Every structure is written in structure tokens, then in C-alpha cells.
Amino acid sequence: MARAALLVLAAGLGSRYGGIKQMDPVGRNGEFVLDYSIFDAIRAGFDQVVLVIRHELEEPLREHFSALSRKVDIRYVVQDMKDLPAGFNCPAERKKPWGTGHAIRAARNVIKVPFAAINADDFYGAQSYKVLADFLLGDCNEKLYAMVGFKLSNTLSENGTVSRGVASVDGNGYMQGVVERTGVEPYQGAVRYKDGENYVQLTGNEPVSLNFWGFSPSIFQYIEEQFSDFLKKRIGEAGAEFYIPSVVDQLVHEGKCRVRVLNSPEKWFGMTYSQDRALVVDRIASLTKQGIYPDSLY
């Protein structure tokens, strides 16, 4: 039986990127960002990989990972926007999945061990996987989760705004809350985000979530409960999304769990916009040249 699973959210539509960014080659041998994430996770101690995907991605991803699947347990689950709690039916006008909370929920019948949840198109860095693996294989339990926190200024795109979960942390390293901020961008040596029609300035030193979480399987029941409440209020909103940071924030405020913030020194980069690709290719080439990654991952 697996000891720690890596849950990869790979069903995104890539509307800002303009293509299937989770399958856009960035390594010299055609590797995706996702390949480097899985490589880092395996050497950190993860021994199961679960990919949350769209139907049309399953066949090409199975082919891409055919060699790796002989070395590590890889499973595929489909994020189907019609997969809702009992008593709810997906509106006919709904055209997109329900967000990161719904994506994690898709793996509820597959994952039975502590697990990390990540985005397929984000490069988090080797040290990030190491600190989370140590937590999952050690302290994680039904009421203690973790978030790998990155310095906000280390997570911005040069090509447009991003969304970030900005966390507040107490003196003992536990999260007090996390709020999803959209329209986040560099501004006059600091950072700002858009709140309605107004801009709010941040220092850039704030710890933020990049959807790199550590959970026990107990999170699935909490997601189910909160997703039902979400649908009661917002099922008719065509663009409404059920975000995992909002789930965690509510659990923390209700005292149902604690979340340890694990600080990562890594500098994030990712594939938010098509213009980001060149930077990602250069960064990975540099890391390979430094010997952090082999020329051929597998």
C-alpha cells in the first residue's frame, strides 16, 4: 500500500494560456512541467501519483507516462462537472469544471493515504516536495494539514496578473486563515491585487498558497459538506468556482483542523500565460545544467 500520494490537478482548460499547458513540452526530451513535479515527488518519498484530468487527456497522458507507470503507481480520475453530491444536477448551461475543490473531490474514491495536492502547470521546486513529504510521512493526521507557503514576490508572472491564496500565520507557524486574491501583480517595488474597482497594496513578503497542500483523506468529507453548501447557494452561477483555499479557510475558522505552514525557499514559475513558456524552458535548462535534474528524467 502507498504511504504518500501526489494528487495532480491537470484538468484545467488553460483559457489564459491559450492551449493545453499541462501537456506543453518544456524539457529537452519533451518533458512537461508535470514530469519535473513527479520526479521531485518520487525522490522526496511519494510512491503514488493520481492525475485528475479531462476525458480527452487520458489517452495521451497514459502514453506519455507509459514507461514511468512501470516504476510508480499512477492512476487517472476524471473531473466531470456532472459529478455532484446527491440531490444536485449540473445546469445545462455549465461549460467549465467547478474549481480546485471539486477537482480534489474527484479523487475521493482512489486516495486512501496522506497526500499532496498540486497544480499540473506549476513548478514548485525540489525542496518544496521534501518539506511536505516529511510532514505527510510524520505529523499529518485527520485534524492536522499543511500548506507549503511561498513568498508572494517569488510567485508572480512577468506576463500578467495571477490569483494567489494569501495566508495569515500565527507565531507558531499555523495558518489563521487564507483568502483568495485575484488580479495580483508587481507594482512600484511591491505587490498589489484588485478588490472590486480598487487596488490593495501588499509588501510581497506575505506567505501565499500556490495550491500546494498536504491533507489526510479526512479532507474529502469536509469537501463534500462544503461543496453541498456551495451548490445550494451558487449552482445557478455559470462561472462560480469552489476553491480549495476557501474550504481550508472555513475549516480553520470553525476549529475543525489546524494547518501548518511549511515555508519553501523555492522561486515558483509556471505556465499561466503563453508568454511564460520561454522563461520556463530557460529555467529548466538552467536547473538541468546545474545538475539538479538529469538530462533524461526517467
N, C-alpha and C positions, 0 to 999 in steps of 0.2 A: 504493500500500500504506500502511496505517495506520502511524503512528510510535509511538503510545502508546494503549493501550486502558483503558477503565474497565469493570471487571467488577463487576456489582452482584448481591449475594446477595439475591434477592427471593422465595425460595420458602418462607420461614418460615410457620409455622402461626398465630402470634400467640396462643398459648394464654393468656399472661398478659394480653394486651391485650383479648382477647375479640372479635376480628374481624380483617379483612384490613387491618392497619395500613399496609402498604406502598401501599395504594390509598385511604387516608382523606384527603380534601381538607383542606388546612390554609392554602392561599393564597386570596386574594380572588377569583381566577378558577378555583378548583377545582384548583389545583396540589397535588401530593403533595410530601412531603419529598424524594422521589426527583427531582422536577423541579429543585429547587434544587441538588441534588448534581450533576446532569448539566450544568446551567447553569454552575456553578462549574468543573467539569472542562473543559468546552469552552473557556472563556475562559482557562484555565490552560495549554492546549495539547494536551489529549486529543482524538483525532479518530476514535475508535471506541468504541461502547458495546455491551457484551454483558450481557444480563439473564438471570440464572439463575432460573427460575420453576417453578411447578407448572403442569400441563396446563391447568387451568381458568382460569388468569390470562392465558394467552397472547392470546386474542381481545380482552378488554377493554384490555389494555396496548397491543396493536397499534393499537387505535382511538385510545387516549389520545395515543400518540406519533406518530400518522399525519403531522401537519404537521412535527414535528421530524425524522422519518425522511427527509424530502426534503433536509435540510441536513447530517445527520451519519449515518454508517454505524451502524445499530442492528441487533443480532442477538439472537435468543432461543434459549436452550437449556433443556431441561427437566431438573430434578434428579429423576431416577427412582430410588427406593430399591432397585429391582431391578438397577440398573446397577452391577455389581460386577466386580472383576478376575476373570480366567479362573480357573475352578475353584471359585468360590463361588456359592451360590444364596441368595437372600433368604429368611429364615424366614417362614413363613405368618403368624405372629403379629406380625410387624413392622408398626407402624402409622405411623411417622414417618420422615423422612429421617435420614441418618447424620451430620449435622452440617456445620460450615463447611468442613472439609477435603474432604468428599465433594462439597459444593456447588461449590467451586473446581474440583475434578476434572471436573465436568460440562462445563466449557468447554475441555477439553484438545484437542479437535479443531478448535476455532474460533480461539483466540487464538494468534498467531504472533509477537507483538511484546511488549516490556516492558509490564507492566500494573499497575494499581492494583486492589485488591480492597476493596470496601466493603459495609456493610450498607445495605439499602434504606431502613430506617426511622431511620437516624441522621443528624443534621445536624452536619457536621464543620467547616464554615466555609471561606470562600474561600481564606484563607492556607494552610490545610492542603493543598488541591489544588495550590497554586502550588509549595510546597516539594517535594511529591512529584513533580510533573511535571518540575521542574528536575532531580531525581535520575534519573528514568527516561530522560529525553532526554539525560542526560550520563553519569553514572558507573555506572549499573546494568549488571551483566553476569551470566554464569552462576553466579558464586560470590559476588556481592555484591547483597544485597537491602536493603530498607529497611522500617522501621516508623515511621509517624507517631505520635509519643508525645504524649499529653495528660497534664496534671497531674491526678492522681487526683481531687482535690477539685473539679475543673472538670467531672467526668463523672458525677456522682451524680444520682439521681432523688429528687424530694421525695415520691414516692408509693409507695416500696417498695425492696426490695433489687435489686441488679444483679450481673452477672458481669463481671469485668474481668481481662485478662491483665496481671499486674504484672511489669514488666521490671526487670532489674538491668543497669546500664550501666557500662562502664569509663571511664577518664579521657579516652579518645579518642573517646567518643561511640558506641561499638559495643556491641551487646547481648551480655551474658554469658549471659542466659537469660530465659525468660518463663514464668510459672506462672499458669494459670487459677485465679482465686479466685471463689468464689460466695458469695452472701449478703452482698455488700458494701453498707455503709450508713454514713451520718454517725453519729457517736457522740461526745458530750461534747467538741465542738470539734475532733475528729479524725475518723478513719475506722476501721471495723473490718470483719472478714469472719468467716464461720463456718467452722471447721475441725472437722468431725465434730460433737461436742457442745460444743466450746469456741469462744470468740471470740478472735481475734488482732487487736491494735490496730496501725494504721498511722498515719503522720503526715498523710497527704493530699497530700504533695508528690511521691510516687512517680510515675515515668512509667508510663503504662499503655497497653495496646493496646485500641483500640476496633474491632478487625478492619479497620484501615486500613493495608494492606500494599502494598509495591511489590516486584514479582517480575519475573524474566525467565521465559520459558517453560520453563526448566530445572526449575522447581519441580514441574512436572507429573510428571516421572519420580520425583522424591523422594516425592511424594504417593502415587503408585501403589505404591511399595515399602512405605511405612509403612502404607498402608491395608490391604494384604495381611497384614502382620504383625498389625495390629489385629484383622482379621476372624478370623485363626487363634485368637486368644485370647478374643474377646468377641462373636463373631457371634450367640451364643445369648442375649445380654443384651438384652432388649426395648428398654430405654431408653438403651443405650450410644451415645455420640456421639464422633465423630472430629474433634477440634478443630484448626484450623489453627495456633493458638499452640503446641500440643504438637508439631506437625510441625516448626515453626521451631526450637523449643527443642532438639529432638533433633538437628537438623542443626548447630546452633551447637555443641552439646556434642561432636558427632562430628568437628568441624572441617571439615565439608563446605561451609560457607558462612559469610560474615560478614553481619551485619545492622546497618546504620547507623540509629541512632535520630534521626529528624528531629523536633525539638521544634516543636509548634504552640502559639501563644498563644491559640487559639480556645477558647471555652467551649462544650462539647458540649451538645446537647439532643436528645431523641429520643422515640420512641413506645413505650416499654416497657410502660406501663400506660395504660388508657383515660383515667385522670385526667391524664395528661401532655399530652393533646391541646390543652387550653385554653392551657397555657403555650407550646406550640409555635406555635399560632396567633398569640398575642400577640408572641412573639419575632420571627416572620417579618414581622408587620405593622410592628414597630418598625424592623427592618432595611430594609424597603421604604421607610418614611418617611424614613430616613436617606440614602436614595439608593444603598444597597449593591446592591439589586435593583430592576429596573424594575417598574412596575405590572403589566405583562404580560411574562412571561419570553421568549416566542418570537413 
